[in-house]
Amino acid sequence: MAQDTWRNWAGTETANPLRFATPRSVEELSALVCGAAEHGQRVKAVGSGHSFTGVAVTDGILVSLDALTGIESVTLDEPAGALVTVLAGTRLHDLSEQLWHRGLAMINLGDIDVQSIAGALSTGTHGTGARFGGLATQVRALQVALADGSVADCSPTENPELFEAARLGLGAVGIISKVTIQCVPHYVVHAVEKPESLDATLDRLDHDRTTIDHFEFYWFPHTRRVLTKRNTRLPGDTPASPLHPVRAYVDDELLANVLFEGINRVAGLAPTTIPKINRLSSRMLSAREFTDRSYRVFASERRVKFREMEYAVPTEALPDTLAAIDSWMEKSGFTVAFPVEVRFAAGDDVWLSTANGRDTAYIAVHQYHRRDHEPYFSAVEAIAREVDGRPHWGKMHGRTAENLRPAYPNFDEFVAVRDKYDPERMFGNAYLQQVLGR
């Protein structure tokens, strides 16, 4: 008999597993998987449940990694920093705090840090910065619990095919138990945020993208206004100058969460008011400048519930893609209150990375959870596919293995590794069948 229902953060996915399990050691995890194999049961690991897709859903055993947390070892790798081995369930925020007190930091982070390290890696989490890859590019070794209950170590020199598949593997080849990541000496970030025009931002795009460490912007649909964020890395001993607590509370809590929730509720009742609301909101923004620990600048708390889809497109295709989205909104009459988030990443060689083989611009579209997202997301997906866009594995999309295969040069290599290590699909589920095939 199934126990309690599991739901992800966004409320887009639910599961009624046979049972929940929270192993407290790698040995317990191994024994759990071994027992499931003997009984022909499926197993899936879950971190914070922050993915919008069904990547963690199972009708078998749902394994929480919440008891497998903390830094296990630090090996100095001067002058680059250190190799840090961390247990898979460690939340990114907690890891960043622990690294800071050791004089270290992650090379880059996304804009949300509630995920577990294993979950973030497995779904392709990334930050922004044209010189920086996604989180999976920071991985130097992994420990993985396999379908037969054995535990394998892998790296570029040990079980290299398993390493290539598992460092961004959607949980399809095994359950990550430990991760070794390349860390750097800790650094602070000088942040400059200000409202600007979309046209001027696109005119300066190549310059800002390539000369600023971490550049991103938020476009307000139905306007030509954006909020730009220019973040510059500074040595860790640079004096911090964080936002005044009152300003931080007003901006990041009252405006970004409380007021934004209210705006979206009103907009849901009267969608035709959204263009006027967006024009007003974009002009109410004021510039701000501050310096703080890197992870405090990169990530922010988001409490307004939403649905999200994100597409990775070639950097050079970004302006035309945004123009096509704008044109669709105007012609369709569909209104969107959430800003469109645009970020950047360097090309990499990770098999299932959305930035595989090309410098990438990310276009993230959101819709308030009480409003219909389907027309908007379907239209943006069709536009992104015209320029060979690739969907974020942890965010909503409608792609299938058939049309994803041509988008990834190493797709069949990944599937072959999956066939080798999980031929019976112990770690399979409906989402993996959708995006990887059987």
C-alpha positions in Angstrom: 0.0 0.0 0.0 1.4 3.4 -1.0 2.2 5.8 1.8 2.1 9.6 1.7 2.1 11.5 -1.6 5.3 13.3 -2.5 5.1 16.6 -4.4 7.7 18.7 -5.9 8.2 22.4 -5.0 6.2 23.7 -7.9 3.3 21.3 -7.5 3.7 20.1 -11.1 4.6 16.5 -10.2 3.4 14.0 -7.6 4.4 10.4 -6.7 2.9 7.7 -4.6 5.9 5.4 -4.0 5.7 2.0 -2.3 7.8 3.5 0.4 10.2 6.3 1.4 13.7 5.6 2.5 16.4 7.9 4.0 19.7 6.0 4.1 22.2 7.4 6.6 25.3 6.1 4.9 26.6 5.0 1.5 26.5 1.4 2.9 22.8 1.8 3.7 22.1 3.2 0.2 24.0 0.3 -1.4 22.0 -2.3 0.7 18.7 -0.5 -0.2 19.4 -0.7 -3.9 20.6 -4.3 -3.6 17.3 -5.3 -1.9 15.2 -3.4 -4.4 17.0 -5.3 -7.2 16.2 -8.6 -5.6 12.5 -7.7 -5.4 12.3 -6.2 -8.9 11.5 -2.7 -7.5 12.3 0.6 -9.0 14.3 3.2 -7.1 14.6 7.0 -7.6 16.6 9.5 -5.6 15.2 12.9 -4.7 16.9 16.0 -3.4 15.0 19.2 -2.7 12.3 18.4 -5.3 13.0 21.7 -7.1 12.8 20.2 -10.6 9.6 21.1 -12.5 9.7 17.8 -14.4 9.0 14.2 -13.2 12.7 13.3 -13.1 12.4 12.0 -9.5 9.0 10.4 -9.7 8.7 6.7 -9.0 6.2 4.0 -8.1 8.9 2.1 -6.3 11.2 3.3 -3.5 11.7 7.1 -3.3 15.1 7.7 -1.7 15.8 10.9 0.1 19.5 11.9 0.3 18.8 14.3 3.1 20.9 12.2 5.6 23.9 12.1 3.3 25.3 15.6 3.8 28.4 17.5 4.5 32.0 17.8 3.3 34.0 14.6 3.6 37.4 15.8 2.5 39.4 18.7 1.2 42.5 18.2 -0.9 44.5 21.3 -1.7 45.1 21.9 -5.4 47.1 25.1 -5.3 47.0 27.7 -6.8 43.7 26.6 -8.4 42.0 26.0 -5.0 41.0 22.6 -3.8 39.3 19.3 -4.6 36.3 18.9 -2.3 34.5 15.7 -1.8 30.9 16.2 -0.6 28.0 13.9 0.2 25.3 13.9 -2.4 22.4 15.3 -0.4 24.2 18.5 0.7 22.2 21.6 -0.2 24.1 24.1 -2.3 23.5 26.9 0.3 24.9 24.8 3.1 27.9 23.8 0.9 28.7 27.4 0.1 28.7 28.3 3.7 30.9 25.4 4.7 33.3 26.2 1.8 33.5 29.9 2.7 34.8 29.1 6.2 37.5 27.0 4.6 38.5 29.8 2.3 36.9 28.2 -0.7 34.0 28.7 -3.1 32.3 27.0 -6.0 33.5 28.3 -9.4 29.9 29.4 -10.2 26.4 29.0 -9.0 22.9 29.3 -10.2 20.3 31.8 -9.0 18.7 29.4 -6.6 20.7 27.4 -4.1 18.1 25.2 -2.3 18.9 22.2 -4.4 21.1 19.2 -3.4 24.4 19.0 -5.1 23.5 15.7 -6.7 20.1 17.0 -7.9 21.6 20.2 -9.3 24.2 18.3 -11.2 21.9 15.6 -12.5 19.5 18.1 -14.1 22.1 20.5 -15.6 21.9 23.5 -13.2 24.0 26.4 -14.4 24.6 30.0 -13.5 25.6 32.9 -15.8 29.0 34.0 -17.2 30.3 33.5 -20.7 33.6 32.1 -19.3 32.0 29.6 -17.0 30.3 26.3 -17.6 27.4 24.7 -15.7 27.9 22.9 -12.4 28.7 19.6 -14.1 31.9 21.1 -15.5 33.1 21.5 -11.9 32.9 17.8 -11.2 36.2 15.9 -11.0 35.0 12.5 -9.6 31.8 10.7 -8.5 30.8 7.8 -6.4 27.6 6.1 -7.8 25.4 3.4 -6.4 24.6 1.1 -9.4 21.5 -1.0 -10.1 23.1 -4.2 -8.7 23.8 -2.5 -5.4 27.5 -2.1 -6.0 29.2 1.3 -5.5 31.5 2.5 -8.2 34.0 5.3 -8.2 34.4 7.1 -11.5 36.5 10.0 -13.0 38.0 10.9 -16.3 40.6 8.1 -15.7 38.5 5.6 -13.7 35.4 4.2 -15.3 35.4 7.2 -17.7 32.2 6.4 -19.6 30.3 6.1 -16.3 31.7 9.5 -15.2 30.7 11.2 -18.5 27.2 9.9 -18.2 26.7 10.3 -14.4 28.0 13.9 -14.0 24.8 15.1 -15.8 22.8 11.9 -15.9 19.2 12.6 -14.9 19.5 9.8 -12.3 19.4 7.3 -15.2 22.6 5.4 -14.6 22.6 5.2 -10.8 22.3 7.2 -7.6 25.1 9.6 -6.9 26.4 9.2 -3.3 29.5 11.5 -3.3 30.8 14.2 -5.6 34.3 15.6 -5.9 34.2 19.2 -7.2 36.9 21.7 -8.2 36.7 24.7 -5.9 38.5 28.0 -6.0 39.8 30.4 -3.4 36.7 32.2 -2.0 35.8 35.5 -3.7 33.3 38.3 -3.3 31.2 39.7 -6.0 30.6 43.4 -6.8 27.0 43.7 -8.1 25.6 46.5 -10.2 21.9 46.2 -11.0 19.9 48.8 -12.9 17.0 49.3 -15.2 17.8 49.9 -18.9 16.3 49.5 -22.3 16.2 46.2 -24.1 17.5 47.7 -27.3 20.5 49.2 -25.7 21.2 46.0 -23.8 21.2 44.0 -27.0 23.4 46.5 -28.8 26.0 46.1 -26.0 25.4 42.4 -25.6 28.7 41.1 -27.0 30.7 43.5 -25.0 28.9 43.0 -21.7 28.7 39.2 -22.1 32.4 38.8 -22.8 33.9 41.5 -20.5 31.8 41.1 -17.4 32.3 38.0 -15.3 28.6 37.3 -14.7 26.1 39.2 -16.9 22.4 38.6 -17.1 19.2 40.5 -17.7 15.5 40.3 -17.1 13.2 41.5 -19.9 9.7 42.7 -18.9 7.3 41.4 -21.6 5.1 43.9 -23.4 7.8 46.6 -22.8 11.2 47.4 -24.1 12.6 47.6 -20.6 15.0 45.2 -18.8 16.8 44.9 -15.4 20.5 44.2 -16.0 22.8 42.5 -13.5 26.6 43.0 -13.9 28.5 40.9 -11.3 32.3 41.2 -11.0 34.5 38.8 -9.1 36.9 40.3 -6.5 39.4 38.7 -4.1 38.0 37.1 -1.0 39.6 39.6 1.3 38.0 42.6 -0.4 35.9 44.4 2.2 32.2 43.6 1.8 29.6 46.3 1.4 26.3 44.4 1.4 22.9 46.0 1.0 21.6 47.8 4.1 19.2 45.3 5.8 16.2 47.6 5.3 17.0 48.0 1.6 17.5 44.3 1.2 14.3 43.5 3.0 12.3 46.0 0.9 13.8 44.8 -2.4 14.2 41.1 -1.9 11.2 40.3 0.3 8.5 43.0 0.1 9.0 43.8 -3.6 10.3 40.5 -5.0 8.0 38.2 -3.0 5.1 39.9 -1.2 4.2 42.6 -3.7 5.0 40.3 -6.7 2.6 37.7 -5.4 -0.1 40.3 -5.1 0.6 41.6 -8.6 0.3 38.1 -10.0 -3.0 37.5 -8.2 -4.4 40.7 -9.6 -3.0 39.9 -13.1 -4.6 36.5 -12.9 -8.0 38.0 -12.4 -7.5 40.7 -15.0 -4.9 39.6 -17.6 -5.5 42.6 -19.8 -3.9 44.8 -17.2 -0.6 43.0 -17.4 1.1 45.2 -20.0 0.3 48.3 -18.0 1.5 46.6 -14.8 4.8 45.6 -16.5 5.4 49.1 -17.8 4.8 50.5 -14.3 6.9 47.8 -12.6 9.8 48.2 -14.9 9.9 51.9 -14.3 9.6 51.6 -10.5 12.9 49.7 -10.4 15.9 51.6 -9.0 19.6 50.9 -9.4 21.5 49.3 -6.6 25.1 48.4 -6.0 26.7 46.2 -3.4 29.5 43.8 -2.6 29.1 40.5 -0.8 30.2 36.9 -0.6 29.8 35.3 -4.0 27.0 32.8 -3.1 25.0 35.6 -1.4 25.0 37.6 -4.6 24.4 34.7 -7.0 21.3 33.2 -5.3 18.1 34.7 -4.1 15.0 33.4 -2.4 11.9 32.9 -4.5 8.7 32.2 -2.7 6.2 33.1 -5.4 5.1 29.8 -7.0 5.5 29.6 -10.7 6.0 27.2 -13.7 9.2 27.5 -15.7 10.6 26.5 -19.0 14.2 27.3 -20.1 15.8 26.9 -23.5 19.5 27.0 -24.3 20.1 28.6 -27.7 23.3 29.5 -29.6 24.4 32.9 -28.3 24.2 34.5 -31.7 20.5 33.5 -32.0 19.4 35.3 -28.8 18.3 38.6 -30.3 16.1 37.1 -33.0 14.7 34.6 -30.6 13.6 37.3 -28.1 12.1 39.2 -31.1 10.1 36.2 -32.1 8.8 35.7 -28.6 7.8 39.4 -28.5 6.1 39.2 -31.8 4.1 36.1 -30.8 2.9 37.9 -27.6 1.8 40.9 -29.6 0.0 38.8 -32.3 -1.6 36.3 -29.9 -2.7 38.7 -27.2 -1.3 36.4 -24.5 -0.1 38.4 -21.5 2.8 37.5 -19.2 3.6 39.2 -15.9 6.9 37.4 -15.1 10.1 38.8 -16.6 12.0 36.7 -19.1 15.4 35.7 -17.6 18.5 35.7 -19.9 21.8 34.2 -18.9 25.0 32.9 -20.5 27.4 30.0 -20.3 30.5 28.8 -22.0 30.4 25.8 -24.3 31.5 22.5 -22.7 32.0 18.8 -23.4 29.5 17.3 -21.0 27.4 14.7 -22.9 23.9 15.9 -21.9 24.8 19.5 -21.1 22.6 22.1 -22.8 25.8 24.0 -23.6 27.5 21.0 -25.2 29.8 22.2 -28.0 28.6 25.8 -28.2 28.6 29.0 -26.2 25.1 29.4 -25.0 22.4 31.9 -24.1 19.6 30.7 -21.8 16.1 32.0 -22.1 13.9 31.2 -19.1 10.2 31.9 -19.3 7.9 31.7 -16.3 4.2 31.7 -15.6 2.4 32.2 -12.3 1.1 28.9 -11.0 -2.6 30.0 -11.0 -2.4 30.9 -14.7 -2.3 28.7 -17.8 1.2 28.3 -19.0 0.6 25.9 -22.0 0.1 28.4 -24.9 3.1 30.5 -23.8 5.5 27.6 -23.2 4.4 25.8 -26.4 5.0 28.9 -28.5 8.4 29.6 -26.9 9.4 26.0 -27.4 8.5 26.1 -31.1 10.5 29.3 -31.5 13.5 27.9 -29.7 13.5 24.7 -31.7 13.8 26.7 -34.9 17.4 27.7 -33.7 18.3 24.2 -32.4 17.4 25.1 -28.8 17.8 22.5 -26.1 15.4 22.4 -23.0 16.7 22.5 -19.5 16.3 18.9 -18.1 14.8 20.0 -14.9 12.2 22.5 -16.3 9.0 22.0 -18.2 9.1 21.1 -21.9 7.5 18.8 -24.4 10.5 17.2 -26.1 11.0 13.5 -26.6 14.0 11.2 -27.3 13.2 11.2 -31.0 13.7 14.9 -31.4 16.3 15.3 -28.7 18.8 12.8 -30.2 19.8 15.1 -33.1 20.4 18.0 -30.7 23.0 16.1 -28.7 26.2 14.7 -30.4 26.7 12.2 -27.5 23.1 11.2 -27.0 23.6 7.6 -28.2 26.8 7.2 -26.2 24.8 8.2 -23.1 22.1 5.7 -23.9 24.7 3.0 -24.4 26.1 3.6 -20.9 22.6 3.6 -19.5 22.0 0.2 -21.2 25.2 -1.1 -19.7 24.6 0.0 -16.1 20.8 -0.2 -15.8 19.5 -2.6 -18.5 16.4 -3.4 -16.5 15.6 0.3 -15.9 15.6 0.1 -12.1 16.2 3.9 -12.1 13.7 4.5 -14.9 10.4 6.4 -14.9 8.0 8.0 -17.3 10.1 11.2 -17.7 13.2 9.2 -18.6 11.2 7.1 -21.1 10.0 10.4 -22.6 13.5 12.0 -23.0 15.8 9.0 -23.4 13.6 6.3 -24.9 12.9 2.9 -23.3 
